[in-house]
Amino acid sequence: MLAFLTYSLLGFAMLVLSIILIPVLTPHNEWQLIKEKNLAAVIVFGGQIYAISNNLYAAIANSVSITDFLIFGAAAIVLQMILFFVVEALTAKVFYKQRFSQLVVAGHKEPALLFAVFAIAVSNVVSPSLIG
């Protein structure tokens, strides 16, 4: 029971931390855009949160200790943020000739959905590696 509570509370805390950090680290403020009913921001943010929660699930399910979980959970969060900045760079140079964050702010749903799929796909590839 204690392990259940500890892992659940730490997992929830890491997820909340992600929800707080994402708008701070990205060039746009997801909360403001969501408040303005920007569907592209909802898609991107939702994809990121789902991907992070998927990785946290794998980290909890396969960790041998709390420290192990915290290390792999933090790595999963960092990986998702790196993915955002890779997509930001690629959209500016290759696909749209505009930064990804500019497309999100402008409400372009297609690249937002593509990003959400990328985030979930990366999560699905990374999650099994959290087994160790």
C-alpha positions, 0 to 999 in steps of 0.5 A: 500500500505504501509503494502504491501511494508513493509511486502514485503521488510522485507520478502525479507530482511529475505530471503536474510539474510537466503541465507547469513546465511546458508553458514556461519552456515553450515559446508560447503560453499554452494556457493562454492559447487554450483560454482563447479557444485555440484548438491547435494548442489543445492538440499539442498540449494534450499530445505532450501530456499523454506522451509524458503520462505514458512514459511515467506509466512505463517508468512506474511499472518497471522501476526497481526503486523510487530513485529509479522511477524518478530518474527515468521519469525525469528523462522522459519529461526531458525527452518530450521537451527536446522533441518539441524543440526538434519539431520547432526547428524542423518546421522552420527549416523544412516543412512550413518555413515558419516556427512550429510555435507560430503555427500553433499560435495562429491556430493551424491544426494540421501541424499540431495534430502531426506533433501530437502524433509524433509525441505519442509515437516517441513515447511509445518507442521510449516506454519499452526502453524504460524497462531497463 
